[in-house]
Structure formats: structure tokens, C-alpha cells
Amino acid sequence: FNILKFCESVNTLIRKLISIVSQINFIRLDIKSRIDRMKQFNLFDIHDRTGLGRPSKTPDVQFTEESNESEIEQQQHVSSEPDEGGSVTKIPHVKIVQLKEEEAELTLQEKECGRDMYHFQGYFEKLEQSRNEKCAYMKRLYNSIGPVLVKLESLVLGTFTGRSEKMRGYYTYWEQMTFHCILDNAYKNLKCYIERLLSDVPMFEVNAVMLMSEIVLE
């Protein structure tokens, strides 16, 4: 019995196990990311492109660096530290600017429900076109989850059926997560649209002409 070879074989198996676990975790995050993207779609905002791309988000906390050397020299007893050679190292000041809660809340509200005013005649055609585009993209995201799960099955069990009894619980979990995601998205969109219609902010505009005592729509 060679202890050295045994240790090498054990280490090889451990490395394979770590690799499999890492890939499983990567696939889990990938599926979760797809479901989260499905939840972000706003079906009633024509100009909202959330979910179709990856727009950058402005942080609520912004960091700015002050490079005024005169102020730094005046505050060396606070903002400077001597290094091993005895020289003084200047540390630039960093100011943290917190955005107002009202502005952050308004930005979130505008992003969710929109604040644009639309022309009434062409609004519903544009809305249907935008909604069809987003629903088609959501469908592609949903259809892409199945092959990812099959890939996971092949990684763990070496099969490609998509119907493995050993992975029934895992399949059920992600199916429930996707179902709840679609329900939450539908509820959030309907709630947002109703609140938008009932709010005091104008949503539609019409072109009209006054002829004598009558109002004629163009």
C-alpha cells in the first residue's frame, strides 16, 4: 500500500469535487440572474429598457477625491502618516456625498412607473409593440433556463434527459421560483399602471381645435 499514491489520488478527487461544486454554484447564479432579469421588465412603460440591456446604475452614495495640496499640508497632523524612512505620506481626502432620500425615492418611482406624457392616438400601438418585444425577450430568457438545468444534470449525473428523478426536487425549486417571478412581475406591472392612471400626473395629451362652441379632435 503506497501512502503517497493514495494521497495523490485523494487530492485529485478533491480537486474534481471542488470543480464540480464551483460549476454548480456558477449555474445556480446564472439561473437566478435570468429569473431576476425577467422580474425587472416594465410592460407598461414604452421608454423603459430595463432587462433588455445592462444599463449602469447611478449610486446613491458618491465618492469625490479632494486634491487641494494646500489644505492637505495644513492638516498633515490629521491626514498624513510617516512611513518607515521617516518621510511623510500624504493621504488625499475623500468626501462622501449622500443623495437626499427624496431624490432617490423620486428617481426610483420615475424608473418604475414613468413620468412621460404620450400622445393618445399612437400610445396604445407603441405600448403593444413595446410589450410584445419585452414579452418575447422574457420568453427567450425562460426557454434558456431548461438547457442550463440539463447541463447541470449532465455535470452531476452524466445524463441529458431533463427528467431525472434524482433531480426532481431541484427542477421543482427553480420552476416555482420562475412561476413566482412571473406572478410578481404581472402584479407589479398592473399595480404600477393603475397607480399611474389614477395619479394627478398627466399621462396623455390630445390635439384639439375649438370651432365656435364645439371642440374637434385632430
C-alpha positions as CSV (number, residue, x, y, z in Angstrom):
1,F,0.0,0.0,0.0
2,N,1.6,3.2,-1.2
3,I,0.5,6.1,1.0
4,L,1.9,8.7,-1.3
5,K,-0.1,7.5,-4.3
6,F,-3.2,7.2,-2.1
7,C,-2.8,10.9,-1.0
8,E,-2.3,11.9,-4.7
9,S,-5.5,10.1,-5.7
10,V,-7.4,11.7,-2.8
11,N,-6.2,15.1,-3.7
12,T,-7.2,14.5,-7.4
13,L,-10.7,13.5,-6.3
14,I,-11.0,16.6,-4.0
15,R,-10.0,18.9,-6.9
16,K,-12.6,17.3,-9.1
17,L,-15.2,17.7,-6.4
18,I,-14.3,21.3,-5.8
19,S,-14.5,21.9,-9.6
20,I,-18.0,20.4,-9.8
21,V,-19.2,22.3,-6.8
22,S,-17.9,25.5,-8.3
23,Q,-19.6,24.8,-11.6
24,I,-22.9,24.0,-9.8
25,N,-22.7,27.3,-7.9
26,F,-22.0,29.2,-11.2
27,I,-25.0,27.6,-12.8
28,R,-27.2,28.4,-9.8
29,L,-26.1,32.1,-10.1
30,D,-26.7,32.0,-13.8
31,I,-30.3,30.8,-13.4
32,K,-31.0,33.2,-10.6
33,S,-29.7,36.1,-12.8
34,R,-32.0,35.1,-15.7
35,I,-35.0,35.0,-13.3
36,D,-34.1,38.3,-11.8
37,R,-33.9,39.9,-15.3
38,M,-37.4,38.6,-16.1
39,K,-38.7,40.3,-12.9
40,Q,-37.3,43.7,-14.0
41,F,-39.4,44.2,-17.1
42,N,-41.9,47.1,-17.1
43,L,-44.5,46.2,-19.7
44,F,-46.4,49.5,-19.4
45,D,-43.5,51.9,-19.9
46,I,-42.7,52.5,-23.5
47,H,-39.3,54.1,-22.9
48,D,-38.1,51.7,-20.2
49,R,-35.4,49.4,-21.5
50,T,-34.7,47.6,-18.2
51,G,-33.9,44.0,-18.8
52,L,-33.2,44.4,-22.5
53,G,-29.7,45.6,-21.7
54,R,-27.4,46.2,-18.7
55,P,-27.6,50.0,-18.0
56,S,-25.3,51.4,-15.4
57,K,-26.8,52.5,-12.2
58,T,-26.0,55.8,-10.5
59,P,-25.0,55.0,-6.9
60,D,-26.9,56.6,-4.0
61,V,-23.5,57.4,-2.4
62,Q,-20.9,59.2,-4.4
63,F,-17.2,59.4,-3.6
64,T,-15.1,62.5,-4.6
65,E,-11.4,63.0,-4.1
66,E,-10.1,66.4,-3.0
67,S,-6.7,67.2,-4.5
68,N,-6.1,70.6,-2.9
69,E,-2.5,70.2,-1.7
70,S,-2.5,73.4,0.5
71,E,-5.4,72.1,2.6
72,I,-3.7,68.7,2.9
73,E,-0.5,70.3,4.1
74,Q,-2.4,72.4,6.6
75,Q,-3.9,69.2,8.1
76,Q,-0.9,67.0,7.9
77,H,-1.3,66.2,11.6
78,V,-4.6,64.5,10.8
79,S,-4.2,63.3,7.2
80,S,-0.5,62.4,7.0
81,E,1.4,59.3,8.3
82,P,5.2,58.8,8.4
83,D,6.5,55.8,6.7
84,E,9.5,53.6,7.8
85,G,12.0,56.0,6.3
86,G,10.6,59.0,8.3
87,S,9.1,60.8,5.3
88,V,5.5,62.0,5.4
89,T,3.0,60.3,3.1
90,K,0.1,62.5,2.1
91,I,-3.3,60.9,2.2
92,P,-5.9,62.5,-0.1
93,H,-9.2,63.4,1.5
94,V,-12.3,61.5,0.4
95,K,-15.6,63.3,0.7
96,I,-18.7,61.1,0.9
97,V,-21.8,62.8,-0.5
98,Q,-25.2,61.2,0.4
99,L,-28.0,61.9,-2.0
100,K,-31.2,63.1,-0.5
101,E,-33.8,60.4,0.3
102,E,-36.5,62.4,-1.5
103,E,-34.4,62.5,-4.7
104,A,-33.5,58.8,-4.5
105,E,-37.2,57.9,-3.9
106,L,-38.4,60.0,-6.8
107,T,-35.8,58.5,-9.1
108,L,-36.9,55.0,-8.2
109,Q,-40.6,56.0,-8.7
110,E,-39.9,57.5,-12.1
111,K,-38.0,54.4,-13.1
112,E,-40.8,52.1,-12.1
113,C,-43.9,53.9,-13.4
114,G,-42.5,56.5,-15.8
115,R,-43.2,60.2,-15.9
116,D,-43.6,60.8,-19.7
117,M,-46.7,62.2,-21.4
118,Y,-47.8,60.4,-24.5
119,H,-50.0,61.3,-27.5
120,F,-53.3,59.4,-27.1
121,Q,-53.7,58.3,-30.7
122,G,-50.5,56.4,-31.1
123,Y,-49.9,55.5,-27.5
124,F,-51.5,52.0,-27.4
125,E,-49.9,50.9,-30.7
126,K,-46.5,51.9,-29.3
127,L,-47.4,50.2,-26.0
128,E,-48.3,47.0,-27.7
129,Q,-45.2,47.0,-29.8
130,S,-43.0,47.6,-26.7
131,R,-44.8,45.0,-24.7
132,N,-44.5,42.3,-27.4
133,E,-40.8,43.0,-27.7
134,K,-40.3,42.7,-23.9
135,C,-42.5,39.6,-23.6
136,A,-40.6,37.9,-26.5
137,Y,-37.3,38.6,-24.6
138,M,-38.8,37.3,-21.4
139,K,-39.9,34.1,-23.2
140,R,-36.3,33.7,-24.5
141,L,-35.0,34.0,-21.0
142,Y,-37.5,31.4,-19.8
143,N,-36.7,29.0,-22.5
144,S,-33.0,29.3,-21.8
145,I,-33.4,28.0,-18.3
146,G,-34.2,24.5,-19.4
147,P,-30.9,23.8,-21.3
148,V,-29.0,25.2,-18.3
149,L,-30.7,22.7,-16.0
150,V,-29.9,19.9,-18.5
151,K,-26.3,21.0,-18.5
152,L,-26.3,20.7,-14.7
153,E,-27.8,17.2,-14.9
154,S,-25.0,16.1,-17.3
155,L,-22.4,17.6,-15.0
156,V,-23.7,15.8,-11.9
157,L,-25.3,12.6,-13.2
158,G,-23.8,12.3,-16.7
159,T,-27.3,12.2,-18.4
160,F,-29.1,14.6,-20.6
161,T,-32.8,13.7,-20.1
162,G,-34.1,16.7,-18.2
163,R,-36.4,14.3,-16.4
164,S,-34.1,12.7,-13.9
165,E,-36.0,11.6,-10.7
166,K,-32.8,12.3,-8.7
167,M,-33.1,16.0,-9.7
168,R,-36.9,16.3,-9.4
169,G,-36.6,18.5,-6.2
170,Y,-34.1,20.8,-7.9
171,Y,-36.2,21.2,-11.0
172,T,-39.3,21.8,-8.9
173,Y,-37.5,24.5,-6.9
174,W,-36.5,26.5,-10.0
175,E,-39.9,26.0,-11.6
176,Q,-41.5,27.5,-8.5
177,M,-39.1,30.4,-8.4
178,T,-39.8,31.2,-12.1
179,F,-43.6,30.9,-11.5
180,H,-43.5,33.3,-8.6
181,C,-41.3,35.7,-10.6
182,I,-43.9,35.8,-13.4
183,L,-46.7,36.4,-10.9
184,D,-44.7,39.2,-9.1
185,N,-43.9,40.8,-12.4
186,A,-47.5,40.8,-13.5
187,Y,-48.8,42.1,-10.2
188,K,-46.2,44.8,-10.1
189,N,-46.9,45.9,-13.6
190,L,-50.6,46.1,-13.2
191,K,-50.3,47.9,-9.9
192,C,-47.9,50.4,-11.3
193,Y,-50.1,51.1,-14.4
194,I,-53.3,51.6,-12.3
195,E,-51.5,53.9,-9.9
196,R,-50.2,55.8,-13.0
197,L,-53.6,56.2,-14.4
198,L,-55.2,57.3,-11.1
199,S,-52.4,59.7,-10.2
200,D,-52.5,63.5,-10.7
201,V,-49.7,63.5,-13.2
202,P,-51.0,63.8,-16.8
203,M,-50.3,60.7,-18.9
204,F,-52.0,61.5,-22.3
205,E,-52.3,64.5,-24.5
206,V,-54.7,65.2,-27.3
207,N,-54.7,67.8,-30.1
208,A,-58.0,69.7,-30.3
209,V,-59.3,72.7,-32.1
210,M,-62.1,74.9,-30.9
211,L,-64.7,75.7,-33.6
212,M,-67.3,78.1,-32.3
213,S,-68.9,76.2,-29.4
214,E,-67.5,72.8,-30.3
215,I,-64.2,71.1,-29.6
216,V,-62.9,69.0,-32.5
217,L,-60.1,66.4,-32.1
218,E,-57.5,66.4,-34.7
